[in-house]
Amino acid sequence: MRIALVGDRSPSVRSHVRIPLVVEALRERDDIALDPYWISTTDVSGLERFDGIWVVPGSPYRDEAGAVEAARIAREQRIPFLGTCGGFQHMLLEYARHVCGLDVAHAENEPGAREFLLTPLACSLAGHEGRVRISPGSLMEQIMGQSTTMESYICSYGLNESYKQTLAQHGLVFCGHADDGAVRAAELPGHPFFLATMFQPELWGDGRRPHPVISAFAAAVARHRAGREAAYTS
């Protein structure tokens, strides 16, 4: 089962070092063997052939458009999608532009733009942990099996809350919030798996146990692959 890890791989990005350990933990603990391919944001052609797409942390990316395109392909082609940290931000950017029709920018990428969907946090979360309150009835709640979770962040940008209602009116569900109500996770109902988190589940624990969100993504990838194989043989 091939998954695309969309991001600009660097040994200095902690999550990029941790992800291979998490993939191995999925093999050992969940018996799900994923075959990860690192894909630069400068060349996202052919993502339709993958069984899953994970837009990983590490923003600002070399090419914002590549990260946005990865989220669009996953959404439109119904390929299981996970976005973490920068992946969360660029999933929101894709949805705002292509579903809601908004002309908005990411302040980190386009500081001279007129309207910002992603803006600097009042207090940076880089290197911090924080409680996430999980929305009842959401996919996130099903995955976590609890109403709150403590998660790790390396993030300085978040959703401009003035756009939250518009995104929700167009179908996006905000399934995780900080204690002050700020958005921390979002999902798309009706999609096989489309979930993004501002926190970084790949940094959970010591890497020898996959975070429930990552396990759920891997299981969705396995289902997607099985469905493709069944279609080929029918």
MIFIVEX-254902 format. One line per 4 residues: number of its first residue (from 1); for each residue x, y, z of C-alpha. Coordinates in nm, 2 decimals, always signed. Layout:
BEGIN
NUM> X,Y,Z | ...;
***
This chain:
BEGIN
1> +0.00,+0.00,+0.00 | +0.17,+0.31,-0.12 | +0.13,+0.64,+0.06 | +0.26,+0.98,-0.05;
5> +0.43,+1.18,+0.21 | +0.40,+1.52,+0.06 | +0.65,+1.77,+0.20 | +1.01,+1.88,+0.16;
9> +1.20,+1.61,+0.35 | +1.47,+1.74,+0.59 | +1.67,+1.57,+0.87 | +1.62,+1.90,+1.07;
13> +1.24,+1.85,+1.08 | +1.17,+1.64,+1.39 | +0.85,+1.49,+1.24 | +1.03,+1.38,+0.93;
17> +1.27,+1.18,+1.14 | +0.99,+1.03,+1.34 | +0.76,+0.93,+1.06 | +0.96,+0.62,+0.95;
21> +0.95,+0.49,+1.30 | +0.57,+0.53,+1.31 | +0.54,+0.35,+0.98 | +0.74,+0.06,+1.12;
25> +0.52,+0.07,+1.44 | +0.21,+0.03,+1.21 | +0.37,-0.28,+1.06 | +0.45,-0.43,+1.39;
29> +0.15,-0.33,+1.60 | -0.14,-0.29,+1.35 | -0.01,-0.54,+1.09 | -0.05,-0.27,+0.82;
33> +0.25,-0.25,+0.59 | +0.26,+0.10,+0.43 | +0.52,+0.18,+0.16 | +0.59,+0.55,+0.20;
37> +0.72,+0.77,-0.08 | +0.85,+1.12,+0.00 | +0.71,+1.36,-0.26 | +0.84,+1.72,-0.28;
41> +0.59,+2.00,-0.30 | +0.76,+2.10,-0.62 | +0.64,+1.78,-0.80 | +0.31,+1.64,-0.70;
45> +0.22,+1.48,-1.03 | +0.08,+1.13,-1.02 | -0.06,+1.14,-0.67 | -0.38,+0.98,-0.80;
49> -0.19,+0.65,-0.81 | -0.13,+0.64,-0.44 | -0.35,+0.46,-0.18 | -0.31,+0.75,+0.07;
53> -0.18,+1.10,+0.09 | -0.02,+1.25,+0.40 | +0.08,+1.62,+0.38 | +0.34,+1.63,+0.65;
57> +0.48,+1.92,+0.86 | +0.77,+2.14,+0.75 | +0.61,+2.46,+0.62 | +0.69,+2.70,+0.47;
61> +0.70,+2.45,+0.18 | +0.91,+2.51,-0.13 | +0.58,+2.53,-0.33 | +0.26,+2.62,-0.16;
65> +0.06,+2.53,-0.47 | +0.20,+2.17,-0.45 | +0.07,+2.12,-0.10 | -0.27,+2.27,-0.18;
69> -0.29,+2.05,-0.49 | -0.22,+1.74,-0.29 | -0.51,+1.81,-0.06 | -0.74,+1.89,-0.37;
73> -0.65,+1.56,-0.53 | -0.72,+1.36,-0.21 | -1.05,+1.54,-0.16 | -1.18,+1.51,-0.52;
77> -1.04,+1.16,-0.59 | -1.16,+1.03,-0.25 | -0.81,+0.91,-0.15 | -0.76,+0.88,+0.22;
81> -0.59,+1.20,+0.34 | -0.41,+1.31,+0.65 | -0.27,+1.66,+0.71 | -0.06,+1.74,+1.01;
85> +0.06,+2.09,+1.11 | +0.15,+2.25,+0.78 | -0.07,+1.99,+0.61 | -0.36,+2.11,+0.83;
89> -0.30,+2.47,+0.72 | -0.28,+2.39,+0.35 | -0.59,+2.16,+0.36 | -0.78,+2.46,+0.50;
93> -0.64,+2.68,+0.22 | -0.74,+2.43,-0.05 | -1.09,+2.40,+0.09 | -1.14,+2.77,+0.13;
97> -1.03,+2.84,-0.23 | -1.18,+2.55,-0.42 | -1.49,+2.47,-0.23 | -1.58,+2.80,-0.07;
101> -1.45,+3.02,-0.35 | -1.25,+3.25,-0.12 | -0.96,+3.46,-0.24 | -0.75,+3.41,+0.07;
105> -0.38,+3.36,+0.15 | -0.14,+3.21,+0.41 | +0.03,+3.49,+0.60 | +0.35,+3.29,+0.62;
109> +0.36,+3.25,+0.24 | +0.21,+3.58,+0.12 | +0.26,+3.85,+0.38 | +0.15,+4.12,+0.14;
113> -0.19,+3.96,+0.06 | -0.51,+4.14,+0.13 | -0.71,+3.86,+0.30 | -0.56,+3.59,+0.52;
117> -0.71,+3.25,+0.60 | -0.40,+3.15,+0.81 | -0.26,+3.40,+1.05 | +0.01,+3.41,+1.32;
121> -0.10,+3.27,+1.65 | -0.12,+3.52,+1.94 | +0.11,+3.28,+2.12 | +0.32,+3.04,+1.92;
125> +0.27,+2.67,+2.00 | +0.61,+2.57,+1.88 | +0.74,+2.31,+2.12 | +0.43,+2.31,+2.34;
129> +0.16,+2.06,+2.44 | -0.20,+2.15,+2.47 | -0.54,+1.99,+2.54 | -0.77,+1.93,+2.25;
133> -1.14,+1.90,+2.31 | -1.30,+1.66,+2.07 | -1.64,+1.73,+1.92 | -1.91,+1.47,+2.01;
137> -2.02,+1.25,+1.72 | -1.72,+1.33,+1.51 | -1.49,+1.09,+1.33 | -1.22,+1.22,+1.56;
141> -1.42,+1.11,+1.86 | -1.47,+0.76,+1.72 | -1.09,+0.74,+1.66 | -0.98,+0.87,+1.99;
145> -1.26,+0.71,+2.21 | -1.25,+1.00,+2.45 | -1.35,+1.36,+2.48 | -1.01,+1.52,+2.53;
149> -0.65,+1.45,+2.44 | -0.31,+1.61,+2.51 | -0.11,+1.67,+2.19 | +0.22,+1.82,+2.07;
153> +0.26,+2.12,+1.85 | +0.54,+2.28,+1.65 | +0.32,+2.55,+1.50 | +0.30,+2.93,+1.48;
157> +0.00,+2.98,+1.24 | -0.36,+2.89,+1.27 | -0.71,+2.95,+1.12 | -0.84,+3.30,+1.11;
161> -1.15,+3.24,+1.31 | -1.35,+3.49,+1.11 | -1.36,+3.23,+0.83 | -1.47,+2.94,+1.04;
165> -1.84,+2.98,+0.98 | -1.80,+3.00,+0.60 | -1.59,+2.68,+0.59 | -1.84,+2.50,+0.82;
169> -2.14,+2.61,+0.60 | -1.96,+2.45,+0.30 | -1.94,+2.11,+0.48 | -1.61,+2.11,+0.68;
173> -1.65,+1.99,+1.04 | -1.42,+2.13,+1.30 | -1.38,+1.83,+1.53 | -1.11,+1.95,+1.77;
177> -1.07,+2.27,+1.96 | -0.84,+2.42,+2.22 | -0.97,+2.53,+2.56 | -1.03,+2.88,+2.43;
181> -1.23,+2.74,+2.13 | -0.96,+2.79,+1.87 | -0.97,+2.52,+1.59 | -0.72,+2.24,+1.63;
185> -0.86,+1.97,+1.39 | -1.10,+1.94,+1.10 | -1.26,+1.65,+0.90 | -1.48,+1.61,+0.59;
189> -1.79,+1.39,+0.64 | -1.88,+1.16,+0.35 | -1.52,+1.11,+0.24 | -1.35,+0.77,+0.30;
193> -1.10,+0.95,+0.53 | -1.02,+1.32,+0.52 | -0.88,+1.45,+0.85 | -0.62,+1.72,+0.94;
197> -0.48,+1.82,+1.27 | -0.29,+2.13,+1.38 | -0.11,+1.91,+1.63 | +0.15,+1.65,+1.52;
201> +0.03,+1.30,+1.60 | +0.36,+1.16,+1.46 | +0.53,+1.31,+1.77 | +0.31,+1.12,+2.01;
205> +0.50,+0.91,+2.27 | +0.83,+0.77,+2.17 | +0.73,+0.66,+1.82 | +0.70,+0.29,+1.90;
209> +0.32,+0.31,+1.91 | +0.12,+0.48,+1.64 | -0.11,+0.76,+1.74 | -0.48,+0.65,+1.70;
213> -0.52,+0.91,+1.42 | -0.24,+0.76,+1.23 | -0.36,+0.41,+1.28 | -0.71,+0.52,+1.16;
217> -0.55,+0.67,+0.85 | -0.35,+0.36,+0.78 | -0.67,+0.14,+0.82 | -0.85,+0.37,+0.57;
221> -0.55,+0.33,+0.33 | -0.59,-0.05,+0.36 | -0.96,-0.03,+0.28 | -0.90,+0.20,-0.01;
225> -0.64,-0.04,-0.15 | -0.87,-0.34,-0.11 | -1.14,-0.16,-0.29 | -0.92,-0.08,-0.58;
229> -0.80,-0.44,-0.61 | -1.16,-0.56,-0.60 | -1.25,-0.32,-0.88 | -0.96,-0.44,-1.09;
233> -1.06,-0.81,-1.06 | -1.44,-0.76,-1.11;
***
